[in-house]
């Protein structure tokens, strides 16, 4: 990959996996999952449109000190927000990506912003599917879509690497 900025579309790989090693997911674990970034040659194929909420947040903990009128703070407890993936639906409405999710299922969202290769960065997010909803039908030009919502069930590893085979 060339140095400098890049556009992740066409490079990134996102997988919903049933199991993953937090420090370094193996190629077998990645292959066992459902690839969500499917290159679409035709508009009738499911594909990941966008992801949102795959981030952590920290509360701040105030540290008052009677020796001053300034209240300092330190980072407090961290949490994951409700995360979503929005997909284009396929014409059948029951494609492999839609079928990969069931409400209440646990798994791992593997986000590889630079693609899958040994040693490449991968974010590992333990998560549970909370809801699966098709977007309301509209009379505009938007293709049919569905949204899968997730709850983050544990601390993610945002600096994991893809293991060698």
MARBA-3410 file (N, C-alpha, C, O; in Angstrom, 1 decimal):
165
0.8,-1.2,0.0,0.0,0.0,0.0,0.9,1.2,0.0,1.9,1.3,0.7 ~ 0.5,2.2,-0.8,1.3,3.5,-0.8,1.2,4.2,0.5,0.2,4.1,1.2 ~ 2.2,5.0,0.7,2.2,5.9,1.9,1.1,7.0,1.7,0.8,7.4,0.6 ~ 0.6,7.5,2.8,-0.3,8.7,2.7,-1.7,8.3,3.0,-2.0,7.2,3.5 ~ -2.6,9.1,2.6,-4.0,8.9,2.8,-4.5,7.8,1.9,-4.0,7.6,0.8
-5.7,7.3,2.3,-6.3,6.3,1.4,-7.8,6.3,1.6,-8.2,6.8,2.7 ~ -8.5,5.7,0.7,-10.0,5.6,0.9,-10.2,4.1,1.2,-9.9,3.3,0.4 ~ -10.9,3.9,2.4,-11.0,2.5,2.8,-11.9,1.6,1.9,-11.8,0.4,1.9 ~ -12.9,2.3,1.2,-13.7,1.5,0.3,-12.9,0.7,-0.7,-12.0,1.3,-1.4 ~ -13.2,-0.5,-0.8,-12.4,-1.4,-1.7,-11.2,-2.0,-1.1,-10.5,-2.9,-1.7
-10.8,-1.5,0.1,-9.6,-2.0,0.7,-10.0,-2.7,2.0,-9.5,-3.8,2.3 ~ -10.8,-2.0,2.8,-11.2,-2.6,4.1,-11.9,-3.9,4.0,-12.6,-4.2,3.0 ~ -11.8,-4.7,5.0,-12.5,-6.0,5.1,-13.2,-6.0,6.5,-12.5,-5.8,7.5 ~ -14.5,-6.3,6.5,-15.2,-6.4,7.8,-15.8,-7.8,7.8,-16.5,-8.2,6.9 ~ -15.7,-8.5,9.0,-16.2,-9.9,9.1,-16.9,-10.0,10.5,-16.4,-9.5,11.5
-18.1,-10.7,10.5,-18.8,-11.1,11.7,-18.4,-12.5,11.9,-18.8,-13.4,11.2 ~ -17.6,-12.7,13.0,-17.1,-14.1,13.3,-17.6,-14.7,14.5,-17.9,-14.0,15.5 ~ -17.9,-16.0,14.6,-18.4,-16.6,15.8,-17.4,-16.7,16.9,-17.7,-16.8,18.1 ~ -16.1,-16.7,16.6,-15.0,-16.8,17.6,-13.8,-16.0,17.1,-13.6,-15.9,15.8 ~ -13.0,-15.4,18.0,-11.8,-14.7,17.6,-10.9,-14.6,18.8,-11.3,-14.3,19.9
-9.6,-14.7,18.5,-8.6,-14.4,19.5,-8.5,-12.9,19.6,-8.2,-12.2,18.6 ~ -8.6,-12.3,20.8,-8.7,-10.9,21.0,-7.4,-10.2,20.5,-7.4,-9.1,19.9 ~ -6.2,-10.8,20.8,-4.9,-10.2,20.5,-4.6,-10.3,19.0,-3.9,-9.5,18.4 ~ -5.0,-11.4,18.4,-4.6,-11.7,17.0,-5.4,-12.8,16.4,-5.1,-14.0,16.4 ~ -6.6,-12.4,15.8,-7.4,-13.4,15.1,-6.7,-14.1,14.1,-5.9,-13.6,13.3
-7.0,-15.4,14.0,-6.3,-16.3,13.0,-7.0,-16.2,11.7,-8.2,-15.9,11.6 ~ -6.3,-16.5,10.6,-7.0,-16.6,9.3,-8.2,-17.6,9.3,-9.2,-17.4,8.7 ~ -8.1,-18.7,10.1,-9.2,-19.7,10.2,-10.4,-19.1,10.9,-11.5,-19.3,10.4 ~ -10.2,-18.2,11.9,-11.3,-17.6,12.6,-11.9,-16.6,11.6,-13.2,-16.4,11.6 ~ -11.1,-15.9,10.9,-11.7,-14.9,9.9,-12.5,-15.6,8.8,-13.5,-15.1,8.5
-11.9,-16.7,8.3,-12.6,-17.4,7.3,-13.9,-18.0,7.7,-14.8,-18.2,7.0 ~ -14.0,-18.4,9.0,-15.2,-19.0,9.6,-16.3,-18.0,9.7,-17.5,-18.4,9.9 ~ -16.0,-16.7,9.6,-17.0,-15.7,9.8,-17.7,-15.3,8.4,-17.3,-15.8,7.4 ~ -18.6,-14.4,8.5,-19.3,-13.9,7.3,-18.7,-12.6,6.9,-18.7,-11.7,7.7 ~ -18.1,-12.6,5.7,-17.6,-11.3,5.2,-18.7,-10.4,4.9,-19.7,-10.7,4.2
-18.6,-9.2,5.4,-19.7,-8.2,5.2,-19.3,-7.2,4.2,-20.2,-6.5,3.7 ~ -18.1,-7.1,3.8,-17.7,-6.1,2.7,-17.5,-6.9,1.4,-16.4,-7.3,1.0 ~ -18.7,-7.1,0.8,-18.7,-7.9,-0.4,-18.7,-6.9,-1.6,-19.5,-6.0,-1.7 ~ -17.7,-7.1,-2.5,-17.7,-6.2,-3.7,-18.9,-6.5,-4.5,-19.2,-7.7,-4.8 ~ -19.6,-5.5,-4.8,-20.9,-5.7,-5.6,-20.7,-5.4,-7.1,-20.4,-4.2,-7.5
-20.8,-6.4,-7.8,-20.8,-6.2,-9.3,-22.2,-5.9,-9.8,-22.3,-5.3,-10.9 ~ -23.2,-6.3,-9.1,-24.5,-6.0,-9.5,-25.3,-5.4,-8.3,-24.9,-5.7,-7.2 ~ -26.3,-4.5,-8.6,-27.0,-3.9,-7.5,-27.9,-4.9,-6.7,-28.5,-4.5,-5.7 ~ -28.0,-6.1,-7.1,-28.9,-7.1,-6.4,-28.2,-7.9,-5.4,-28.8,-8.9,-4.9 ~ -27.0,-7.5,-5.0,-26.2,-8.2,-4.0,-26.2,-7.4,-2.7,-26.0,-6.2,-2.7
-26.3,-8.2,-1.6,-26.1,-7.5,-0.3,-24.7,-6.9,-0.2,-23.8,-7.5,-0.7 ~ -24.6,-5.8,0.5,-23.3,-5.2,0.7,-23.4,-4.3,1.9,-24.4,-3.7,2.2 ~ -22.3,-4.1,2.7,-22.2,-3.2,3.8,-22.2,-1.8,3.2,-21.3,-1.4,2.4 ~ -23.1,-1.0,3.7,-23.2,0.4,3.2,-22.4,1.3,4.2,-21.6,2.1,3.7 ~ -22.6,1.1,5.5,-21.9,1.9,6.5,-21.9,1.3,7.9,-22.8,0.5,8.2
-21.0,1.7,8.7,-20.9,1.3,10.1,-21.0,2.6,10.9,-20.5,3.6,10.6 ~ -21.6,2.5,12.1,-21.7,3.6,13.0,-21.6,3.1,14.5,-22.1,2.0,14.8 ~ -21.0,3.9,15.4,-21.0,3.6,16.8,-19.9,2.6,17.2,-19.9,2.2,18.4 ~ -19.1,2.1,16.3,-18.0,1.2,16.7,-16.9,2.0,17.3,-15.8,2.2,16.7 ~ -17.2,2.5,18.5,-16.2,3.4,19.3,-16.5,3.2,20.7,-17.5,2.8,21.2
-15.5,3.6,21.5,-15.6,3.6,23.0,-15.7,5.0,23.5,-15.3,5.9,22.8 ~ -16.3,5.1,24.6,-16.4,6.4,25.3,-16.0,6.3,26.7,-16.1,5.2,27.3 ~ -15.5,7.4,27.3,-15.1,7.4,28.7,-15.8,8.5,29.4,-15.9,9.6,28.9 ~ -16.3,8.1,30.6,-16.8,9.2,31.5,-15.6,9.8,32.1,-14.5,9.3,32.2 ~ -15.8,11.0,32.6,-14.7,11.7,33.4,-15.0,11.6,34.9,-16.2,11.7,35.3
-14.0,11.4,35.6,-14.1,11.4,37.1,-13.5,12.6,37.7,-12.3,12.8,37.6 ~ -14.3,13.5,38.3,-13.8,14.7,38.9,-12.9,14.4,40.1,-13.2,13.5,40.9 ~ -11.9,15.2,40.3,-10.9,15.0,41.4,-10.9,16.4,42.1,-9.9,17.2,41.9 ~ -11.9,16.7,43.0,-11.8,18.0,43.7,-10.7,18.0,44.7,-10.3,17.0,45.3 ~ -10.1,19.2,44.9,-9.0,19.4,45.8,-9.3,20.6,46.7,-9.5,21.7,46.1
-9.4,20.5,48.0,-9.7,21.6,48.8,-8.6,22.7,48.8,-8.9,23.8,49.2 ~ -7.5,22.4,48.3,-6.4,23.4,48.2,-6.6,24.4,47.1,-5.8,25.4,47.0 ~ -7.5,24.1,46.2,-7.7,25.0,45.0,-9.2,25.1,44.7,-9.9,24.2,45.1 ~ -9.6,26.1,43.9,-10.9,26.1,43.4,-11.1,25.5,42.0,-12.2,25.6,41.4 ~ -10.0,24.8,41.6,-10.1,24.1,40.3,-10.3,22.6,40.5,-9.6,22.0,41.3
-11.3,22.1,39.8,-11.5,20.6,39.9,-11.0,19.9,38.7,-11.5,20.1,37.6 ~ -9.9,19.2,38.9,-9.3,18.4,37.8,-10.2,17.2,37.6,-11.0,16.8,38.4 ~ -9.9,16.5,36.5,-10.6,15.2,36.2,-9.7,14.2,35.6,-8.6,14.6,35.0 ~ -10.0,13.0,35.7,-9.3,11.9,35.1,-10.2,11.1,34.3,-11.4,11.1,34.5 ~ -9.7,10.3,33.3,-10.6,9.4,32.6,-11.3,8.4,33.5,-10.6,7.8,34.3
-12.6,8.2,33.4,-13.3,7.3,34.2,-13.6,6.0,33.5,-12.8,5.5,32.6 ~ -14.7,5.4,33.8,-15.0,4.1,33.2,-15.3,4.2,31.7,-15.9,5.2,31.3 ~ -14.9,3.2,31.0,-15.2,3.2,29.6,-16.3,2.3,29.2,-16.7,1.4,30.0 ~ -17.0,2.6,28.1,-18.1,1.8,27.6,-18.1,1.8,26.1,-17.6,2.7,25.5 ~ -18.8,0.9,25.6,-19.1,0.8,24.2,-20.5,1.3,23.9,-21.4,1.1,24.7
-20.7,2.0,22.8,-22.0,2.5,22.5,-22.8,1.5,21.7,-22.2,0.5,21.3 ~ -24.0,1.7,21.5,-24.8,0.9,20.6,-24.2,1.1,19.2,-24.1,2.2,18.7 ~ -23.8,0.0,18.5,-23.2,0.1,17.2,-24.1,-0.5,16.2,-25.0,-1.3,16.5 ~ -24.0,0.0,15.0,-24.8,-0.5,13.9,-24.0,-0.8,12.6,-23.0,-0.2,12.4 ~ -24.6,-1.6,11.8,-24.2,-1.8,10.4,-25.4,-1.7,9.5,-26.4,-2.4,9.8
-25.3,-0.9,8.5,-26.4,-0.8,7.5,-25.9,-1.5,6.3,-24.8,-1.3,5.8 ~ -26.8,-2.3,5.7,-26.5,-3.1,4.5,-27.6,-2.8,3.5,-28.7,-2.5,3.7 ~ -27.1,-2.9,2.2,-28.1,-2.9,1.1,-28.7,-4.3,1.1,-27.9,-5.3,1.2 ~ -30.0,-4.4,1.0,-30.6,-5.7,1.0,-30.6,-6.3,-0.5,-30.4,-5.5,-1.4 ~ -30.6,-7.6,-0.6,-30.7,-8.2,-1.9,-32.1,-8.4,-2.3,-33.0,-8.2,-1.5
-32.3,-8.7,-3.6,-33.7,-8.8,-4.1,-34.5,-9.9,-3.4,-35.8,-9.8,-3.3 ~ -33.9,-10.9,-2.9,-34.6,-12.0,-2.3,-35.0,-11.7,-0.8,-35.9,-12.2,-0.3 ~ -34.2,-10.8,-0.2,-34.5,-10.4,1.2,-33.9,-11.4,2.2,-34.1,-11.2,3.4 ~ -33.3,-12.5,1.7,-32.7,-13.5,2.6,-31.4,-13.9,2.1,-31.1,-15.1,2.1 ~ -30.5,-13.0,1.8,-29.2,-13.3,1.3,-28.3,-13.8,2.5,-28.7,-13.8,3.6
-27.0,-14.1,2.2,-26.1,-14.7,3.2,-25.8,-13.7,4.3,-25.5,-14.2,5.5 ~ -25.7,-12.5,4.0,-25.4,-11.5,5.1,-26.6,-11.4,6.1,-26.4,-11.5,7.3 ~ -27.8,-11.2,5.5,-29.0,-11.1,6.4,-29.1,-12.4,7.2,-29.4,-12.3,8.4 ~ -28.8,-13.6,6.6,-29.0,-14.8,7.3,-27.9,-15.1,8.4,-28.0,-15.9,9.2 ~ -26.8,-14.3,8.3,-25.7,-14.5,9.2,-26.0,-13.9,10.6,-25.3,-14.3,11.6
-27.1,-13.1,10.7,-27.4,-12.5,12.0,-28.7,-13.1,12.6,-29.7,-13.3,11.9 ~ -28.6,-13.3,13.9,-29.8,-13.6,14.7,-29.8,-12.7,15.9,-28.8,-12.6,16.5 ~ -31.0,-12.2,16.3,-31.0,-11.4,17.5,-30.6,-12.3,18.7,-30.9,-13.4,18.8 ~ -29.8,-11.6,19.6,-29.2,-12.3,20.8,-28.0,-13.1,20.5,-27.4,-13.6,21.5 ~ -27.5,-13.2,19.3,-26.3,-14.0,19.0,-25.1,-13.2,19.4,-25.0,-12.0,19.2
-24.1,-13.9,20.0,-22.8,-13.3,20.3,-21.8,-13.6,19.2,-21.9,-14.7,18.6 ~ -20.9,-12.7,19.0,-19.8,-12.9,18.1,-18.8,-11.8,18.2,-18.7,-11.1,19.2 ~ -18.0,-11.7,17.1,-16.9,-10.7,17.1,-17.0,-10.0,15.8,-17.0,-10.6,14.7 ~ -17.0,-8.6,15.9,-16.9,-7.8,14.7,-15.4,-7.6,14.4,-14.7,-7.0,15.3 ~ -14.9,-8.0,13.3,-13.5,-7.9,13.0,-13.4,-6.8,11.9,-13.9,-7.0,10.8
-12.8,-5.7,12.2,-12.7,-4.6,11.3,-11.2,-4.4,10.9,-10.4,-4.1,11.7 ~ -11.0,-4.7,9.6,-9.6,-4.6,9.1,-9.5,-3.5,8.1,-9.8,-3.6,6.9 ~ -9.2,-2.3,8.5,-9.2,-1.1,7.7,-8.3,-1.1,6.5,-8.5,-0.4,5.5 ~ -7.2,-1.9,6.6,-6.3,-2.0,5.5,-6.3,-3.4,4.8,-5.4,-3.7,4.0 ~ -7.4,-4.1,5.0,-7.5,-5.4,4.4,-6.9,-6.5,5.2,-6.3,-6.3,6.3
-7.1,-7.7,4.8,-6.6,-8.9,5.5,-5.3,-9.4,5.0,-5.2,-9.9,3.9 ~ -4.2,-9.2,5.8,-2.9,-9.8,5.5,-2.2,-10.0,6.8,-2.5,-9.3,7.8 ~ -1.3,-10.9,6.9,-0.6,-11.2,8.1,0.0,-10.0,8.7,0.7,-9.2,8.0 ~ -0.2,-9.7,10.0,0.3,-8.5,10.6,-0.5,-7.2,10.5,-0.1,-6.2,11.1 ~ -1.5,-7.3,9.6,-2.3,-6.1,9.4,-3.2,-5.7,10.6,-3.6,-6.6,11.4
-3.5,-4.5,10.8,-4.3,-4.0,11.9,-5.7,-4.6,11.8,-6.3,-4.7,10.7 ~ -6.2,-5.1,12.9,-7.6,-5.5,13.0,-8.2,-5.1,14.3,-7.6,-5.4,15.4 ~ -9.3,-4.5,14.3,-10.1,-4.1,15.5,-11.0,-5.3,15.8,-11.7,-5.8,15.0 ~ -10.9,-5.8,17.1,-11.7,-7.0,17.5,-12.7,-6.5,18.5,-12.4,-6.0,19.6 ~ -14.0,-6.6,18.2,-15.1,-6.1,19.0,-16.0,-7.2,19.4,-16.7,-7.8,18.6
-16.0,-7.7,20.7,-16.9,-8.7,21.1,-18.3,-8.0,21.2,-18.4,-6.9,21.8 ~ -19.3,-8.6,20.6,-20.6,-7.9,20.5,-21.8,-9.0,20.5,-21.6,-10.2,20.3 ~ -22.9,-8.4,20.8,-24.2,-9.2,20.7,-25.2,-8.5,19.8,-25.3,-7.3,19.9 ~ -25.8,-9.3,18.9,-26.8,-8.7,18.0,-28.0,-8.3,18.9,-28.6,-9.2,19.5 ~ -28.4,-7.1,18.8,-29.6,-6.7,19.6,-30.8,-6.6,18.7,-31.9,-7.2,19.1
-30.8,-6.0,17.6,-31.9,-6.0,16.7,-31.5,-6.1,15.2,-30.4,-5.7,14.9 ~ -32.5,-6.5,14.4,-32.3,-6.6,13.0,-33.6,-6.0,12.4,-34.7,-6.5,12.7 ~ -33.4,-4.9,11.7,-34.6,-4.2,11.1,-34.4,-3.8,9.7,-33.3,-3.3,9.3 ~ -35.4,-4.0,8.9,-35.4,-3.5,7.5,-35.9,-2.1,7.6,-36.8,-1.7,8.3 ~ -35.2,-1.2,6.8,-35.6,0.2,6.8,-37.0,0.3,6.1,-37.4,-0.5,5.3
-37.8,1.3,6.6,-39.1,1.4,6.0,-39.1,1.6,4.5,-38.1,2.2,4.0 ~ -40.0,1.1,3.8,-40.1,1.3,2.4,-40.4,2.7,2.1,-41.3,3.3,2.7 ~ -39.7,3.2,1.1,-39.9,4.6,0.7,-40.1,4.7,-0.8,-39.7,3.8,-1.6 ~ -40.7,5.8,-1.3,-40.9,6.0,-2.7,-39.8,6.9,-3.3,-40.1,7.7,-4.2 ~ -38.6,6.7,-2.8,-37.5,7.5,-3.5,-36.5,6.5,-4.1,-36.8,5.3,-4.4
-35.3,7.0,-4.5,-34.4,6.2,-5.2,-33.4,5.4,-4.4,-32.5,4.8,-4.9 ~ -33.6,5.4,-3.0,-32.7,4.6,-2.2,-33.0,3.1,-2.4,-34.1,2.6,-2.3 ~ -31.9,2.3,-2.5,-32.1,0.8,-2.6,-32.5,0.3,-1.2,-32.3,1.0,-0.2 ~ -33.2,-0.8,-1.2,-33.7,-1.4,0.0,-32.5,-1.7,1.0,-31.4,-2.1,0.5 ~ -32.7,-1.5,2.3,-31.6,-1.6,3.2,-32.1,-2.3,4.5,-33.3,-2.4,4.8
-31.2,-2.9,5.3,-31.5,-3.4,6.6,-30.4,-3.0,7.5,-29.3,-2.8,7.1 ~ -30.8,-2.8,8.8,-29.8,-2.3,9.8,-29.7,-3.4,10.9,-30.8,-3.9,11.4 ~ -28.5,-3.7,11.3,-28.3,-4.7,12.4,-27.6,-3.8,13.5,-26.6,-3.1,13.3 ~ -28.3,-3.9,14.7,-27.7,-3.1,15.9,-27.0,-4.1,16.8,-27.5,-5.3,17.0 ~ -26.0,-3.7,17.4,-25.1,-4.5,18.3,-24.9,-3.8,19.6,-24.9,-2.6,19.7
-24.8,-4.6,20.7,-24.3,-4.1,22.0,-22.8,-4.6,22.1,-22.6,-5.8,21.9 ~ -21.9,-3.8,22.5,-20.5,-4.2,22.7,-20.5,-4.9,24.1,-20.9,-4.2,25.1 ~ -20.1,-6.1,24.2,-20.2,-6.9,25.4,-18.9,-7.0,26.2,-18.9,-7.6,27.3 ~ -17.8,-6.4,25.7,-16.5,-6.4,26.4,-15.6,-5.4,25.8,-15.9,-4.8,24.8 ~ -14.5,-5.2,26.4,-13.5,-4.2,25.9,-13.0,-4.7,24.5,-12.6,-5.8,24.4
-13.0,-3.8,23.5,-12.5,-4.2,22.2,-11.0,-4.1,22.2,-10.4,-3.4,23.1 ~ -10.3,-4.7,21.3,-8.9,-4.5,21.1,-8.8,-3.8,19.8,-9.0,-4.3,18.7 ~ -8.4,-2.5,19.8,-8.3,-1.7,18.6,-7.0,-1.7,18.0,-6.8,-1.1,16.9 ~ -6.0,-2.5,18.5,-4.7,-2.6,18.0,-4.3,-4.0,17.8,-3.1,-4.3,17.8 ~ -5.2,-4.9,17.5,-4.8,-6.3,17.3,-4.2,-6.4,15.9,-4.3,-5.5,15.1
-3.6,-7.6,15.6,-3.1,-7.8,14.3,-3.5,-9.2,13.8,-3.8,-10.1,14.6 ~ -3.6,-9.3,12.5,-4.0,-10.6,11.9,-2.9,-11.6,12.1,-1.7,-11.3,11.7 ~ -3.2,-12.7,12.7,-2.1,-13.7,12.9,-1.7,-14.4,11.6,-2.4,-14.4,10.6 ~ -0.5,-15.0,11.7,0.0,-15.8,10.5,-0.8,-17.1,10.6,-1.4,-17.5,11.6 ~ -0.9,-17.8,9.5,-1.7,-19.0,9.4,-1.2,-20.1,10.3,-1.8,-21.2,10.4
END
